[in-house]
Amino acid sequence: MFRKIYILLLFAALSPAANTQENELTGSKISLLFIGDIMGHDEQIWSAEDRVTHTYSYDDVFQYVKNEISEADLSFANFEVTLAGPPYKGYPAFSSPAALADACKNAGIDFLVTANNHSADRGKKGILSTIDRLDSLGIPHTGTFKDQVARDSLYPPVIERNGFRLALLNYTYGTNGIAVQPPAIVNMLEKNTITADIERAKQKKPDAVILFLHWGIEYDTVPGKTQTDLADYFFSLGVDLIIGSHPHVIQRMEWKRNEHTMKDGIVVYSLGNFVSNQRRLHTDGGTMVRIDLAKSADKVNISNAGFYLTWVYTPIENYRKKFYILPCREFETKPGFFARPSDYEKMKLFIKNSRDLLYNQNIGVNEFIFSDGNLLN
């Protein structure tokens, strides 16, 4: 009799229904990765060009950081160039080959935000061309639109993955004084507009609302009062995650209780540069921030959050400057990898300065260790 009961219990435990019930009890999880400024300076364009065929490839730029990107369930990045076609040019009016966006996709980046101060660098044509090229490459994006009809139908996007619904909103403080010519639209950082958009997003019943903002003062490692006031205001409206870009340097991250909604929220004031040709102190690298969400029944909470430091290595290979994004935790113990000791020392200086800043100023967001395809903490 007891043997029969044991067999029945074992069968029940192995059945799909039992597994479904167990999943409902344990809940579902999703990991989100946020990546900073992807830029396209002249040297990056020249580095990517095949001098014989005059085609472009940026895939090797991302080769050392693909594991960290692909390990997350969803990754988002600030795409701070236009795809307006030739002549390709860097600062101050960016237009990069579409191969840059293709390399982002190949590296595992799932979603690009396009509202930033360089969105209108090539005028209305550049805005529309960027949208068309990203669409043709099958890369989801938001922040700029062909017209009001497109914005009304596409915004805000709700991304569904792992049983989660995530609303993503994206805005910029401005476009370097370049007027956005109708009917094209670049989302501007205007409180009334964003307030209405947040309410519209909440009507779609997302599990989390993510606000990706292009804001702050360039090269300032401390967020200004405007940033902190806006973060408090948007949290009061029910936003869960606020991710910042634009300063081209790292600013602090805070995981704290939202006193208005009684939920946890995270603000990342600035991710810094992911890839660029900027080599000034603090600008030659950045952070990727990973935030894990967990769902149990109808409740969603932040279960973990941390950052990876990344640094842009620019050796000369075959008489050409190359660009490689390096995960600092892995390469800080590999001085032999670098062509010159001075390059290794520059990376170590970036790591020291970044840790001094973040270890002292962050609230609840620590550095992640990622090794051999596994997240160690």
Sequence and secondary structure as in RCSB ss.txt:
>XXXX:A:sequence
MFRKIYILLLFAALSPAANTQENELTGSKISLLFIGDIMGHDEQIWSAEDRVTHTYSYDDVFQYVKNEISEADLS
FANFEVTLAGPPYKGYPAFSSPAALADACKNAGIDFLVTANNHSADRGKKGILSTIDRLDSLGIPHTGTFKDQVA
RDSLYPPVIERNGFRLALLNYTYGTNGIAVQPPAIVNMLEKNTITADIERAKQKKPDAVILFLHWGIEYDTVPGK
TQTDLADYFFSLGVDLIIGSHPHVIQRMEWKRNEHTMKDGIVVYSLGNFVSNQRRLHTDGGTMVRIDLAKSADKV
NISNAGFYLTWVYTPIENYRKKFYILPCREFETKPGFFARPSDYEKMKLFIKNSRDLLYNQNIGVNEFIFSDGNL
LN
>XXXX:A:secstr
 HHHHHHHHHHHHHSHHHHHHHHHHH EEEEEEEEEEE   HHHHHHHB TTT  B  GGGGTTTHHHHHHSSEE
EEEE S    SS B TTS B  THHHHHHHHTT  EEE  STTTTTTHHHHHHHHHHHHHHTT  EESEESSHHH
HHHH S EEEETTEEEEEEEEES  TT    TT EE B  HHHHHHHHHHHHTT  SEEEEEEE S TT SS  H
HHHHHHHHHHHTT  EEEEESSSSEEEEEEEEETTTTEEEEEEEEEBEEE S  STTTSEEEEEEEEEEEETTEE
EEEEEEEEEEEEE  EETTEE  EEEEHHHHTT GGGSSSHHHHHHHHHHHHHHHHHHHHH BS EE  EETTEE
  
